[in-house]
Amino acid sequence: MRDQQPDQYQPGPGPEADRPPATAGAAPPTGPAPADDASALAAFAETIETSFVEIGQSLTDPRTRDAYLTTLATWERILQGSHATGVIDDATLQELMVPLNGMRQAPGIIDRI
C-alpha cells in the first residue's frame, strides 16, 4: 500500500460494491392507479405519510409537518438556483415543480383523512 495523508480520499471498490438492491427501501406497489387526480394525490400523500409512520413520526405532528415543508421549500430554492444558473431550463424546472407541489399538499390531505 502506498503512503498517503490520513485525510486523503481513497476511492472504494466501485459504486456497485455496497449498493443495496434497487428495491431496498422502496414502497411496495399499492394496487391499480387511482382513477382521478384527487385520488392520485391522496394516494401520494398516504405513501408519504407511511414513510414517516415507519420511523415513528407523522405529518399530523406540527413539528414533523414544519420540518417536512421546510425541506420542500429548501428543495424549491435549490431547483430555482439551478434554473437561475442555467443548470436546468424552464421546462425542466416546471416538470420538477409538479411533484414538489403535490408533496406540499400531503400534510393537509393527511389531516382530512
Phi, psi and omega in degrees: 000140183279157177288144180206162175285146181300331182262010181283137181295135174237116180294148179278188184287358179133158186295334183273348189304309183248015182285131176290161177305153184303334182270356180297127178080356180282144178289140178291154177302145184255010179110198183294154180295143177300153185282336182220172183299319180296318178293320179296318180294320177296318178296320178298314179298319179294324177295317178296314180300319179301320180295327177285318179300324179298339178249018175078023179232175179206147175291350176281345176279125184304321181291319178295315179301314181297317179296318179299311181293326176295321177297317178296320178297322178296316178297324177298317178297322178297315179296318179296321177295320177296323177291315182297331181263006175083008179290322175234151181268179182303313183297318180294318177302313181298319179297318182288333180286336181301304179293326179298316178293325175296319179296326179298333182279347186304312182301318180294322179294316180297321177299329182273347183280000000 
